[in-house]
Amino acid sequence: MRYSDEQILEMGTKCLMDGLGVIDAERYLMMVRRPGGNYTEERKAIYDNMTEEEILQGVREFMLEHPVEELFAGRVIVYGEPPRRETPEDEP
């Protein structure tokens, strides 16, 4: 059987989300995304068939696996500026 591009995209996205979870599937897609891809259409393919609760559950799972302390370890976060590494002179 030959699948349409839309069917392949839908089936592939489902496999990624089932295997990796929503957040890691998103990360994977960002890594392999071809230049000139359509960000909006890719997001629709990922999130259109999900409920708000499913999306929030994916965020919760990601946060449990990646605590904020781990994500920002060793970096000083200042609103409106990119994170910077702490250095000994940053310590009181």
C-alpha positions in Angstrom: 0.0 0.0 0.0 1.3 3.5 -0.9 0.7 6.2 1.8 0.1 9.8 1.0 2.6 12.4 2.4 0.0 13.4 4.9 -0.5 9.9 6.1 3.2 9.3 6.5 3.6 12.5 8.4 0.7 11.6 10.7 1.9 8.0 11.3 5.5 9.0 11.8 4.6 11.7 14.3 2.5 9.2 16.2 5.3 6.7 16.3 7.7 9.4 17.5 5.3 10.6 20.3 4.5 7.0 21.3 8.2 6.1 21.5 9.8 9.3 22.8 7.0 11.3 24.4 5.8 14.7 23.2 8.8 16.8 24.4 11.5 14.5 23.1 9.6 13.9 19.8 9.6 17.7 19.4 13.4 17.8 20.1 14.0 15.1 17.6 12.0 16.9 14.9 13.9 20.1 15.6 17.2 18.2 15.1 16.3 16.7 11.8 14.2 19.5 10.5 15.2 20.4 6.9 16.0 24.1 6.1 12.9 25.8 4.8 10.6 23.6 6.8 7.2 25.0 7.8 7.3 25.4 11.6 3.6 26.1 11.9 2.6 23.0 9.8 5.1 20.8 11.8 3.5 22.0 15.1 0.0 21.3 13.7 1.1 17.8 12.8 2.3 17.3 16.4 -0.3 19.0 18.4 -3.6 19.1 16.4 -4.7 15.7 17.5 -3.8 16.2 21.2 -5.9 17.5 23.9 -4.7 20.3 26.2 -4.4 17.8 29.0 -2.2 15.5 26.8 0.1 18.5 26.0 0.3 19.5 29.7 1.0 15.9 30.7 4.0 15.9 28.3 5.3 19.1 29.9 4.8 17.6 33.4 6.7 14.4 32.4 9.5 16.5 30.9 9.8 18.6 34.0 10.0 15.5 36.2 12.7 14.1 34.1 14.6 17.4 33.7 14.3 19.5 36.9 14.8 23.2 36.6 18.0 23.0 38.6 19.4 20.6 36.0 18.3 22.7 33.1 19.9 25.8 34.4 22.8 24.3 36.4 25.7 26.6 36.7 24.0 29.5 34.8 22.7 32.8 36.0 19.3 33.6 34.5 18.5 37.3 34.1 15.2 38.2 32.4 15.8 39.5 28.9 19.4 38.3 28.7 20.8 35.0 27.6 22.0 32.7 30.4 25.6 33.1 31.5 27.9 30.7 33.3 28.6 31.5 37.0 32.3 32.3 37.7 34.0 32.6 41.0 33.7 36.4 41.0 29.9 35.9 40.8 29.9 34.3 44.2 29.4 36.5 47.3 
